[in-house]
Amino acid sequence: MWWTSSGDPSLRVPLRAALASNFAPDGGLYCLLPEPWDDWDDLLETPWPDRGAEIVVRFAAGSIDEVAVRKAARAALDIPAPLVPLGRDNFVFELFHGPSLAFKDFGARMLARLLPLVDDQTPSPRTILTATSGDTGAAVVSAFLGVPGTRVVVLYPKGRVSGLQERQIACMGGNTAALQVAGTFDDCQAMIKAAFADAELSQQLRLTSANSIHVGRLIAQVTYFSEICAQLRRRGIRDRPVVAVPSGNFGHLCAGLYAKALGAPLGQLVAATNRNRTVPDHLDGLGWQPRPSVATPSNAMDVGAPNNWPRIEALFRNDLPRLRSELRWGSADDETTLATIANATQLGTVLDPHTAVALAVLARVQQPGEVGVTLATAHPAKFAGVVEPLIGRTLPLPEALRTIATRTIPQRPLPRDPAALLRWLRRHDVGTGARA
Ligand SMILES: *Cc1c(COP(=O)(O)O)cnc(C)c1O
């Protein structure tokens, strides 16, 4: 399987090359044009996560050692993903049972385990540099903690992530460090861009991005769409489900479309956003208009310029009418999102705000008799401040959060200034297990 570029469709590189760098040589995103597989009936009989590992092995075929890939992928994907019934004809696919309690664990763990396989002989450690509004940082720190040959530096906007998320990002120590930026998430991203743009520093520290455009994250997300189909079949359901994807940067939706293009028996996918309507407006025919993000209760989806979208357009060869005919879409405002969380308790489930956006949009586009699946991307306890008042009770903290809830947060404040980040990166080392 070859990777091409959103900017240069004639490019052909294997997974190994696509993993090793953040962007294609022309500056575009690495993209797939998948050919369907014809053995899905057999594949779906294979248990999770062996099936997930098999899918990654096919992605890597011929470019990375098969035995090593299978072992790494299986370990990365070894997270339960239950499909839980919700009322009639509907299910919630829970992707939040990993260490940081969000679906981003799958992608971050895959990236952490595959990167060492593409480095032959590494003279110096990689620096994984990432900005986060919460979930990405927590997943990346947890995934790379203790991985030899890597150090992790995470920037987050001071005072704008939840207390629990902040502890997940900043309190792990070891080869990880978190910097508190006096600014917004967009400021953090601009600072990171400046670091990557400094060719000398970038090369010296082997700066590596862990954001959602990285193919290492993307391929992990492709794998578990198959688990929806496998669990439906185990329940005797052979209908192709309509799958609602809570979307921000649209990496998750892109992964689902890749799974479908590979032949996984999925129905139409639903692009669901909060009030950040760049994509729904585009699909409604209003043109592609990236804009500043607005803050909502589903903050990991507060994205006004979704960076994976060019991949989705490339998959449909920039044919917008065809793309529109293959997708459903919609958005939920804050009021609808909160009402959906409150109403779901009557069906016996507690939703986080991101999942609630997707369920609210699915309710609008699902036809009678269709099987609907909503991707649940975060554990509701991560957003207790939003969820608890709506459901009228406190949520017990999962074990993973309980152990860190009382830790003090090491302070590494940074002004909102790209030069300050460059100085910090030049002066500070973050412990790496692998360094002599
Ligand atoms: C990141 C995130 C999303 C959005 O995923 P994208 O791939 O950026 O579209 C949705 N829900 C949660 C909880 C997230 O952390």
The ligand as an SDF file (V2000), in Angstrom:
LIG
                    3D

 15 15  0  0  0  0  0  0  0  0999 V2000
   -9.7580   14.8870   19.3640 C   0  0  0  0  0  0  0  0  0  0  0  0
  -11.1530   14.5520   19.7900 C   0  0  0  0  0  0  0  0  0  0  0  0
  -12.2310   14.5460   18.8780 C   0  0  0  0  0  0  0  0  0  0  0  0
  -12.0830   14.9680   17.4430 C   0  0  0  0  0  0  0  0  0  0  0  0
  -11.3460   14.0610   16.6740 O   0  0  0  0  0  0  0  0  0  0  0  0
  -10.7430   14.5620   15.2590 P   0  0  0  0  0  0  0  0  0  0  0  0
   -9.9930   13.4080   14.7310 O   0  0  0  0  0  0  0  0  0  0  0  0
   -9.8820   15.7500   15.5660 O   0  0  0  0  0  0  0  0  0  0  0  0
  -11.9020   14.9490   14.3890 O   0  0  0  0  0  0  0  0  0  0  0  0
  -13.4740   14.1500   19.3460 C   0  0  0  0  0  0  0  0  0  0  0  0
  -13.6790   13.8190   20.6360 N   0  0  0  0  0  0  0  0  0  0  0  0
  -12.6790   13.8210   21.5420 C   0  0  0  0  0  0  0  0  0  0  0  0
  -12.9700   13.4520   22.9530 C   0  0  0  0  0  0  0  0  0  0  0  0
  -11.3770   14.1920   21.1590 C   0  0  0  0  0  0  0  0  0  0  0  0
  -10.3940   14.2040   22.0740 O   0  0  0  0  0  0  0  0  0  0  0  0
  1  2  1  0
  2  3  1  0
  2 14  2  0
  3  4  1  0
  3 10  2  0
  4  5  1  0
  5  6  1  0
  6  7  2  0
  6  8  1  0
  6  9  1  0
 10 11  1  0
 11 12  2  0
 12 13  1  0
 12 14  1  0
 14 15  1  0
M  END
$$$$
